[in-house]
Amino acid sequence: MTPRYKVLIISITFFSIIKSADYTGSIAFIDVTMDSASTIQYGELFLSMSSQLQATSQMRVIDPEIVLSVVGQYTDLNDPERRIPDREIIISIGQELSADYVMYAGTKVGQYGSMLTGEIISTRSGGAISTIQINILDVINALEAESNIASWTLIGEDPPYELMQPRRDLFPKLPKDIKEDKTPFGALWRSAVAPGWGQFYSNKRLPGFAFPSVEAVLFGVLFYNFTQYSSAVTSLQESSKLYDKETDPDEVLKLRKETIGYYNAHKSYNTAMINNGIMIGTVWAINAIHAYVAGPRPQKFIHGPEPYRRK
Amino acid sequence: MKNILTLLYQKIIRLDFISIGFLSTIIFFSCKTYEIKLDNPIDVIADSIAGVFPPALTMHPLTQIVSNGDSVTIGAYIIDHDTTLAGVHAHITYNAELIQLDTILPGVLLTNNGANTPLFTYSVVFGTIDIFAWFLGEEGALSYVTETGHIAELYFTALNSGETFVEYDTTQCELVTPLDEIISIQGIRNASVTIQ
């Protein structure tokens, strides 16, 4: 039964990454607990996903055979009781495959029963892009409930809430129940500290480059205005002193004209600096807001609509 | 829905505070602008702004602060007389208890930068100076000058603490043409000396 759930979990996780549409590059599917039966199913799944990806042309799936050959260097594929390797090893496998992302799925027996875990990790940052965990017991209960729900549907009645409960418990639907390392607030504070950081954190490379570039240009203009302002202030003070001391009528008029020129220049550069500062601040704020709005966030109904209103 | 709107509102307010705080910081720390006061008594434009119109007699500098025993130098100038000037009588008063006159030298307007020797004399009575100057030039008695310039340089020594004005007495000052016609004086600017 386990491989079927793995297919399910990988499909859902993969669907979520495609829907988010922020990630581009190559992905390697690593199933370190697959057995001979699951190999066939995963092969079908890879083919199915590859055809979907070709339509989106966002993510390239690395050939499963190549993946298996690399995975085989890290774990004994013939050992039926092999365990999921450490996260670092999975990332290393992805890096060796030159994949931008790796997805792995496996089963771990924990305190609450057997947990199926599917996770997509960025090989560069090491951060989790998407994680989902399913308790196998919930799945079994849900499948039993589904048959009962079907019976109620046949007689044209709404099934009781108790029957719907296992369906909801199958997947964590509330955002807080969906594990996600990255959050919009994480993107916000990063971009508030340094423009573009939050965008890179959210894997949005174009705005990630655009915001700091615009800020760099604006800071360059600000620096230019500041040097011109400082120069004008120095000249203004010197010229003003010379004007006050000068007693030659022609020189006085000449110094008057020069001083007024420096005065106007220092004022215009000061105004330019303030406008520049406002522009920098505005772009900075837009960058932070953009990071928050476009930041990574768990999707509420990623696994379908709520089956039943909560009591 | 209400909860979502409330949450959204709180987020927007928080972002607003961040943005406004950031912009305020930038504006607060932006560079200041300087004000200038172009008020050189030899500058005809500055004099006009101060309400002193030519032809005018002025002193440079307008104010100075010195210590006891320091020398005080004040220049007497004629501004933009715009006609032929041959002779000047300047009657100047000051507080003789605070400053003491050392000497007076003819200005470059009358000496033509040292090329000519003007007819230049002065008398000093306690706190009063009368300067009589006549531009001789190379042409002889009918020589004149037409531009703004330096009439005389007055050298004082500070005696006691206090403030004194070195002032023209317009009722007795005279400017004349080579034909001894009076040139009307429209304004004066006096000097003040503060001795600390």
Contacts between the chains, C-beta under 8 A, distances in Angstrom:
chain1	res1	chain2	res2	distance
A	192	B	18	6.4
A	226	B	31	7.3
A	229	B	31	5.9
A	233	B	34	6.6
A	236	B	34	6.4
A	236	B	36	6.9
A	237	B	34	7.6
A	240	B	36	5.6
A	240	B	38	7.6
A	243	B	38	6.2
A	243	B	40	5.8
A	243	B	43	7.8
A	244	B	40	6.0
A	244	B	61	7.3
A	246	B	40	6.7
A	246	B	42	7.4
A	247	B	42	5.9
A	247	B	60	5.7
A	247	B	75	6.0
A	247	B	77	7.6
A	247	B	150	6.6
A	248	B	42	7.9
A	249	B	42	5.6
A	249	B	43	7.9
A	249	B	44	7.8
A	249	B	147	6.9
A	249	B	148	4.1
A	249	B	149	6.8
A	252	B	40	5.3
A	252	B	42	5.0
A	252	B	43	4.8
A	253	B	43	6.7
A	253	B	44	8.0
A	253	B	45	7.6
A	256	B	38	5.6
A	256	B	40	7.6
A	256	B	43	5.8
A	256	B	45	6.6
A	256	B	46	7.5
A	259	B	36	6.2
A	259	B	38	6.2
A	260	B	36	7.9
A	260	B	38	7.4
A	263	B	34	7.5
A	263	B	36	5.3
A	266	B	33	6.7
A	266	B	34	6.7
A	267	B	33	5.3
A	270	B	30	7.1
A	270	B	31	5.4
A	270	B	32	7.6
A	270	B	33	5.2
A	273	B	30	5.9
A	273	B	31	6.1
A	274	B	26	7.9
A	274	B	27	6.3
A	274	B	30	4.9
A	277	B	23	7.7
A	277	B	26	3.8
A	277	B	27	6.7
A	277	B	30	6.0
A	278	B	23	6.3
A	278	B	26	7.0
A	278	B	27	7.4
A	280	B	26	7.1
A	281	B	19	7.0
A	281	B	22	5.2
A	281	B	23	4.2
A	281	B	26	5.4
A	282	B	19	8.0
A	282	B	23	7.6
A	284	B	22	6.5
A	285	B	15	7.3
A	285	B	18	7.2
A	285	B	19	3.9
A	285	B	22	6.8
A	285	B	23	7.8
A	288	B	15	7.0
A	288	B	18	6.9
A	288	B	19	7.8
A	289	B	15	5.8
A	292	B	11	7.5
A	292	B	15	7.2
